[in-house]
């Protein structure tokens, strides 16, 4: 009996272990395939890659978050991918930015929720639809198309029902439609030997005036000027033409642009942008009054340009390309220079591009049957410009306010502390001035009402009112103070610094405690034997202090916060420069290593090392911090990178975050774990997305889970289906 039970238990355990290994092996396979898809060396596309990465994470704990973080970093400018049944020839965004309309090769007009990417209502069916546009009030949609004879349809944007009969009159398919700014007229252009631009009454569908005829059999695009008085069109004869919207007469001479496909007005109506090209793509700007070119052509590296648009503020141009792998490029209309690298995700031809009303997003219609939403500013929010801007010298420390809304920075020469809005990067108030020399450390009180700063130049610790920026009390004196921190209850301040021993010329490190209300010292200084104290931190319960002694031998030392006595033996870490407690107080992270550039983890009770040193930085580590949930460690280094580590395994998570031009002096997490802040010697503060839940972040980029059939084909028929992205619909089989 007992032997039988034992055998059953053993068999059950063996089966579970076999299942675990199978799921783990499957997970690794899914990740490898997904990485190849993202690298465009394997068919499948981004959506499938994201679905497989998330499924892999749900199946097993290995290989961990690293591949997901890599994917998020690689596709940071991709906000969302909406899959459709057919190639997407045209897209438009509603005036309130809440909806997207698309025109598909399958003859459908579809409306999508701009936030979720989910369909709104049922598709609207129109013969050969090629172009779509929202009315200025967002209540109607115009579509243009036709297979043999062109037509314009008007739809109720809320119900999807047609309004009136199709508007006919073109003898060829309608290639482009647009509403007038007052919504009372619709302009359309047609091709296939029609070659006319026509204006229609949007309410009655009746023609307004006579057709406008150019010297071309095809009209590719049309648009009204912001004041509604002019119409711009592009034609198969390689010209951009202006028309009087009232009389239908041409204005000025045609503007020549080889292979031109698309044109658009700037928001102020003073400029026109056109996109085209035969072999290499070109973007050109024109004076809308004189028809004269503005600057030199902007040459695209991504092939002929099919679609162009101005941003709402007129400061950017987006051009969608016709190369095989598809790409879009942002341009600065003031300089004619490209902004950043092309946005390309192997979409095939990019047929249509449009800005959201706030200018923060770009929507594209693509040959790969997707509507894609892109982030205009995909990288970190950069506060200041390298070697100029908000800071006049290198940023030595950064700290978030407890509510996460502000960030404080201290820098090398400014003699003060600056505050910035986390969402916008704009300065908050005036700099906190008072130090006489570089400020090396800054921290908020737990209630966010005060800020403490330390300067190793004027040997003071100073308190500030976080709202008014006014000093609180008198400065506290501590020789060469390098680091400051509040206790968790906000009643004490710890500072780390030191002096030089005149007897032998060696540096003697000191840790001091201060009453945060009176500014008076609490107890005697704690003396470190490991040289100048360069970093200090309180334990989460406030009972201990950890300090880093920064001489060549280096040591991490624990102190009793009440008695000032050392706790245990020093933990050796060469040239240690930064220390931090984990949120549960059980571990300490240290960064340094003049020789090896390592991050190390220690048991906060025994002082013993945990695992192996974390290697990856190519120079010494300057700063370390734990994520609020304690699952990750972030580090900054003299190699100019910010790196993420798994706090349990010590493995790197994703690739390094690059952008700083020089040493990264300080890193920290926002209280909610959603952001990482880094301060660099290049005078900038950078705010990076932290992706605390990378699976959820990838799910936000797609609109469906795998279908059950896809799960069987891509994952395994022997593993039960999992809705890897909770809340997303399951794609239909077939």
N, C-alpha and C positions, 0 to 999 in steps of 0.2 A: 504493500500500500504506500509506504513512505517512499520507496524507490520509484514507484509509479508517479507520485506527485513531483518528486525531484526531477524525474525525466521530463515531465510536462513543462515544468518551469524552465528547465534548461532549453527545451525545444522552442518555447515561446521567446526566451531571450535571444536565441540564435536567429529566429525569424526576424525579430525586431532589429537586430544588428545587421542582418542581410538587407532589410528594407532601408535602413539608414544609409548603408554604403551605396545602395542602388540610387537613392535620392541624391546623395552627395555627388556620385559620378555623373548623374544626369545634370545636376546643377552646373558642374564644371563644363560639361559639353555645351549647355545652353549659353554659358558666358562666352566661351571661345567662339561659337558661331556668331553671337551678337557683336562681339568685338570686330570680327571680320566684316560684318554688315556695315558697321559704323565707319570702318576704314575703306568701304567700297571695294573690297576684294572678294566679297561674296554677295550673291543676290539675296534680296529680302527687304532691304530698306530700313529706314529709321524706326517706323512704328513697330515692325516685327522685332527689331533689335531691343527696343524698350520693353516690349511685352516679355521677351525671353529673359532679359535681365531681372525684371521684377519677379517673374515666375521662379527663376533660379534662387532668388533671395528668399522667397516663401518656402521653397522646398528644403533648404539646408542653410545652416549658419556659415558654411564655407562656400565660396571663397570670401565672404564678407562684403562690406560696403564699398571696397576699393573700386571694383569695376563699374559700379553704379555712379560713384563720384566722378570717375574718369569720363563716363558718358555724359554726365551733366556738364562737366567743364568743356568737353568737346563740342557740345551742342548748346552752349549757353545762350546763343542768340535765337535759338528756336523756342518760342513760347508755347506753341501748340500746333499739332498736325491734325487736320480734319480730313478723313478719308471720304471720297465720293465715288460714285460708280463710273465716272468717265473723266476724260481730260477737262480741265477747267479753263475756259477761254477768257473769262472776265470776272472781276470781283469789285465790290464797292462796300464801303462802311457807312452805316446809318449816321445821321448828323449827331445823335447822342452817343455814338460809339458802342452801343449795346448789341448791335446786330451786324451781320455780314451777309451779303447776298452774292451768290455765284451763278454763273452761266456755264452749263455743262455741254459736252459734246453729245450727250444723250438726249438733248432737247429739253432739258429741265432747268428751271430757275429754282434755286434752293436758298432758304434763309437759315442762318445759324446764329446761335447765341454766342456773342463774341467772348464771353468769359469761360463758358463751359465747353464750347465747341459742339454742343448738341443741336440737332435739327429743331427748328421752330416751325410747327405746322407741317403740312404735306407739300411735296414738290409741286411747282406750277409747270405745266407742260406747254411748250411753245415750239413751233417748227424751226429747227436749225438755229436755235438761239446762239448769238455770238457776243452780245454785249448787254450789260445791266447797269442801272443807275438808280439811286434813291432820290426822291424829291427832297427839297430843302427842309420840309417839315417832317420828313421821315415816314409819312403816311402812305406814300405810293412808291411803286417800283416800276420803272420802265425797262423793257427788254426789247432788243432788236435782233432780227434774224430772218428766217425764211430760206427755203431751199432753192426754189426757182424764182419766185416773186418775193421781194422784200416786204417785211411788215414790222410794225412797232406795236407792242402790247403794253398796256398799263394795268397794274395789279394793285389790289388793296394789300398793303404790307402787313396788316394785322390778320386778315382772314385768308389771304392767298387767292381770293377770287378775282377774276378779270373785271376790269371796269370798262364797260362799253365793248365795242367791237374792235378787232385789230385795225390799226391805222395802216392803210395801204396807199401806194402811189409810186414807190420805188419799183423799178423794173429788175433790180438785182437784189441779192440778199443784203440786209442791213448789217453793217459791220460795227457801227458805233452809235450810241445814244447818250444824251445828256439833258438834264433839266436846266432851264434858265434859273438864275438866282431867286426870282420871285415865284418860281414853281408854276407859272402860267403857260410856259411854252416848253416844247421838247424839240431838240435838234437831232437829226439823224444823218448819217452818211452811209452810202452804199457802194458796192463794187460790182464786178462782173458786168462791165459795159454800161452800168448805170452812171457811175461817176458823179453823182449829184449830192449836194448838201441841202436838206429840206428842214423847214421849221413848221411845227404843228401846234395847234391850240391844244393844251394838255387836257382841257375839260371836254371839248367837243370832238377832238380828233381831226378837225378840219385843217387844211393847209393854211399857213400864214405866209402870204406872198408867193413869189415864183421860186422854183428850184434854183439853187446856185450851182452853176456848172463850171468846172475847171477843165484843164486840158488833159485830164487823165480819165481812164475808164474805171478807176478805182479810188474810193475814198476810204482810208484806213481808220481815221479817228477824227472826232469832233469834240469841241468843248466851248462853253460860253465863257466870256470874260466875267470877272466878279461883279461888274456893274450891269451885265446883261446887254451891253450895247454892241459887243463884237463877238464873232465866232471865229475860232481857229480850226483849220482842218489840215490833214496831211493826205497826200495822194501818191498814187503809183508813179507819177512823173518825177518823184524826188523833190517835191516842193512842200513848203509850209505856207498856207495862205490865210489871210485875214479877210473877214467879210463884215459888212455892216448888217447887224442882226435885224434892223428895221426895214432897210431898203433891199437887202440882198446883194448889194453892189460890192465888188472887191475893194479892199482898202490897200493902197500901195502896191508894190511889186511882190511877186512870190519870193519866198526865202528858200534858197537852194540847199538841200541836205540830202546827200546820196543815200538811197535806201531808207528814207525816213518812214517810220511806222506810227509814231505817237507824238502828241504834243499836248502841253498843258500850260495854263496861265499860273503865274505866282498869285498869292493871295491879295496883293495890292494892285494886280493887273498891269504892272509896269514891265514885266518880263514874260517871255515865253520860253519854255524848254522843249526841245525836240530830241527824239531818240531814233537812231537808225543805224546805217552802215551796211556795207555789203560783206566784206570779209571781217575786218575788225569793226567792232561796234563803236559808235560815236554818239556823244551827247553834246548838243549845242544850245547856247542861249542867245536870245534875240531881244532887242529893244521893241516892246510892243507898240510904241508910237511911230518909230522910224523904220522898223524892219531891219535895222542894221545888226550884225552879229556883235555879241558882247564877249570879248575875250577869245581865246583859242578853243577849238573843239576839245572836248574831254574824251580821250580814247579809252575804250573799255577793253579789259583783258579777257572778257568773258564772252566774246562773240557779238553778233549783231544785237542791237537793242530793240526789243519789241514794245516796251511800255515805260513811260516816265511819269513822275509826279513830283510836285513841290511839297515840302512839309508845310503845315499850316502857318508857321512863323516865317517861311521863306528862307530859312537858313540852311536847308538841306534839299538835295534832289536824290530821289531813288530811281535807279534804272534797272529794269529787268531784262536779262539777256537771253539769247537764243542759242547758246552753245549746247552741246549734247548733254553735259552734266548739269546745266542750268545754274545760273548765278545772278545775284543782284549786287549792285555797288552803290554805296552812298557817296555823294559828291558835295563839296563845299561850293556853292554858287558864287561866293565872293572871291575865292582864289582859283577855282577850277580844279582843285586837287581832290583826289579820292580821300574819303574818311574811312580809315581802317581797311581791313582786308575784305575781299568779296564775301558775301554770304552765300554759301553754296552747300547743298546737301544732296547732290545727285538727283535733282528733281526733274531733269529733262528741261525742255523749253519753259521759261517763265513767261507766260503770255500776258499777265496783267499784274500791276502793282498799285497799291493805294495806301495812303497814310490814315491812321486813326485821327479823329478830330483833335486829340491832345498831342499828337505828334510823337507819342511814345512807342507806337507799334506800327508795323508795316504788314499788310496783308498781301499775299501773292496767290495767283491762280496758276497751276502748273500742269505740265504734260503728264506727270506721274499720277494724275487723278486726285491730287490733294489740294486743299486750301491750307496755306500755312500762315501762321501768325508769328511775326519775328519781333524780338526786342530791338529797339533802335540803339539803346545803350546797353550792350550785353556784358561789359566788363564791370569791375568794381566801381563804386562811386568814389571818385578821386577828389579829395579836398585839398585845394592848392595845386600849383603846377610845379614840376621839378625845377628847382633852383629859381623860384619866384612864385608870386601869388600870395596866399594867405600867410604863409610862414616865410620868414627871412632866413631861416637856418634849419638844420636837420631836426626832425622831430624825435625826441628821446623817449617819450612815454605817452601812452594813450589810456583813457579810462572811460567806460560807459557810466552814465547816471543809472541809479537803480531802476528807473522806469524805462530805460533804454531809449529815451528820446533825444538825449544830448550826449556828446562825446567831448571830453576835455583832452587837450594836448599840451605838452610841455616841450620846449625846444631849446636848441643849443645856445642861441645868442639873444633871444628876445626879451629876457628878464621878466617873463610873465607866463600866464596860462591863457589859452584860448578855448572858447566853447563853440560848438557847431551843432546845427540841427542834423540829426541822423538821416532824415528822409531826404532833405534837399542839399545838405552840405553847406548851407548858408551859415555865416557867423551868427552867434547868439550874443547880443550885447557887446561890450567893449572888452579888450584883453584885461586880465587881472594882473596889474602891474604893481611892483613893489620890491621884488627881488633885485639885487644888484649883481647880475650875472646869470649864467645859464641855469635853467630849471631842469633838473634831471628826472623828477618823479612827481606824479600827481595821482590823487585818488578821491573819489566821492565818499561822503559819509553814508552809512546804510539807509538813512532816511532821505538822502539826496539834497539836504538843505545846506550842507557845507562841503567845501573842497579843501583838501590839504595838499600842499606842494613843498618840495624840498629842493634846495639849491646847494650844490657842492662848491659853488664859487663864493657865495656870501655866507655859507655855513649856517643857514637858517631853515627852520621849518615854519611855514606860515599857513594860517587858516583864512578862508574866504567864505563870504555869504554867496551861495551858488546862484541865487536869484539876482541880487543887486551887484555882485562883483566887488563889494566892499570888504576890506580886511576885517577879520574878527580877532580882537585882542592883540597882544604883542607877539613878535616873532619868538620862536623857541630856538635856542642856539645849540647846534650840534656840528662839530667839525666835519667838513667834507661829506655832508649828508648826500647819499646816493639813492635812497629808497625810502618811501613812506607808505603807511597803510593804516586804516582804521580797524579797530576791533569790531567784531560782529555786532556788539550792542551799541557801538558808536561812542562809548565813554572814554576810550583811550586811543592814543596814536602811537605807533611804533615807527622808529626811524633807524636807519642803518648808515654808518659812516666810519670814521676813524681818523687817526692822526699818525704822524711819523714819530717813532721813538728817537729822540735826539741822541740817545746813548749809542745806538748801533745802526741807525738809519733805516730800520725795518718799519713796516707799516703795522699799526695796531688797530684792529677793527673794534668798533663799539656798536652795541645795540642799545637804544634808549626808549623808555616809555614816558608818555606825557598824558596829563589829564586833558581831555579834549575840551572841557568847559573852561578851565582856569589857565591852561597852558603851562602849568607847573610840572616839573619832572616827577615821575612816580618811581621811587626806589633809586638804586644806584645803577650806573651804566653796566651793561653786560659786555665783558671783554672777550673778543674772539682771538684765537691763536692762529687763524688762517689768513691773516692779512686784512686789508680793507673790506668792510662789509658792503657788498654791492646790491644786495637784494634781501628784503624781509617780507614776511607774510604771517598773519594770524591763522591759527587753526579755526575751523568752522565753529567750534564750541568756545573759542576765545581763551582756552587754558594753556595753549602752547604758542610759541613763536618759532618759526624756522628762519634761519639766516644763511646767506651764501658768502663765504670768504673768498675773495677773488685773487689770491696770490697764485703763483705757478703751481703749487701743490694743490691748493683749493680744498675746501671742505664745506659740507652742509651740516649745520649744527641746530639741534633743537634746544629750546629754552622753556623753562617754566615761567609762564606769564605773570604769576603772582610772586614767586620768590626771586626770579631773575637768575636762578641756577641752571646750569646746563643739564639737559636730559640725555643720558646715554653718551655714547662716543660719537665723534665726528664721522660723517660719511664722506669718503674721499671721492672727489670729482675734480680733476685738473681744471684750473682756470674757470671754475664755475661762475656764471654771471647772472643766473636767474633761478628762483625757486617758487614753487606753488603747491598748496595743499589741494588734494582732491576734495570734492564737495562733501564726502562723508568723513573726511579727516583721517582716513586709513592709509593713504599713500601720499608721497611727496614726489613731485617731478623736479628735476634739476636740468639745467642746460648750460653748456660751456664747452670745454675741451679745446684748448689751444692746439692740440695735436690731432684730435680725432673728430671734433665737431659733433658731439653726441648729446642725446637726451637720455637721461637715466631716471629710473623709477625706484623708489625706496619704500620699505615698510615703515610707516610712521611710528610704530610701537617698538619694533626691534632694531630699526636702523639698518636692516639687511637689504641688499639690492634685490629687486624683483625682476626676474628675467634678464635678458641681455640688453646692453646699451642699444638705443635706437640710432641707426646710422643712415645717412642720406645727405645731410648738409655737407658741402665741400669745404666749409670753413667753420669757424667757431660759432656756437649758438648763443644768441644774445638774450632771448626771451622765451619763456614757456608759460602756458596757461592750460587749465582743464576746462572742458565744456561743462555747462551747468549740470548735465546729467552724469558727468564723470566718465563717460564712455570714450571720450577722445582727448587727445592732447594736441595742442597747437604750438608750433615753434617758429621763431624767426631767426635768421642768421646773417652773418657777414657776407654770405654768398648772394644776398639780395632776394632770397626766396622765403616764402611762408609754407610750412609743411604740416600735414595732418597725420596723426598716428592713432592707431587703435590702442586704447589704454590697457586693454586686457592682454593683447597678444604682442604689442610693441611693433606691429607691422605698419608700414606706411599705408595711408588711405588716399588713393588717387595720386595724381602727379603734383609737383610743387606749384604753388601760386606765384606767378611771376609778374613783374610790372615795375617794381621799385628799381630805381637806378642807383644801386649802392646798398649799404647795410640796412637791413630791417632791424630797427632798434627795439621795437616793442610790439607785442601782440596780445590781444584779449578777446574774449567772447562777450557778446551782448547777454544781458540777463536771461532773455528767452531762448538763447542758443541759436537764433536765426541768422546772426551776423558775426563776422570776424572783423576786427579792426586791426590795422597794422600801421605803425608809424615808421617812417624811414629817414635816413640821412639825406635823401633827395628832397626834403622839405614837404613831403606829402603825407596825408593820412588817407588810407584806402579802406573802404568798407566792402567786404566780400560776402556773398551768400554762403552760409555755413552748411546748408542742407542737413539738418539734424535727422531727417527721415528721407534718405535719398530715394527709396522706393516710391514714397508718396510724391516726391518731386518729379520723378519720371512719369508716374501715372497722370500727373497734371498736364503733361505734354501730349497725351493721347486721349481719344474719346471713347474707346471700347476696350473691353477685355478680349482675349482670344476667344474664338468660337470653340465649341466642344470638339469639332473635327480638327481644327488647328491644334488644339491641345494634344489630341491623339497623334497627329502627324509630326508636330514639332517637339513635344515634350515626351510623352510615352503613353501608349494605350494601357500600360500596367500601373499607372499612378492616377488616382482619383482626381477629377477636375477641381481646380482651385480658382476662385475669383481673385486673381492676384491684385487687382485694383478695386478694392471695395467701393461701391457706389457707382462705378461705371457699368453701362449695359454690356451684356455678353453679345458679341457679334453673332449674327445668324450664320448657320452652316450653309455651305453652297457657294 
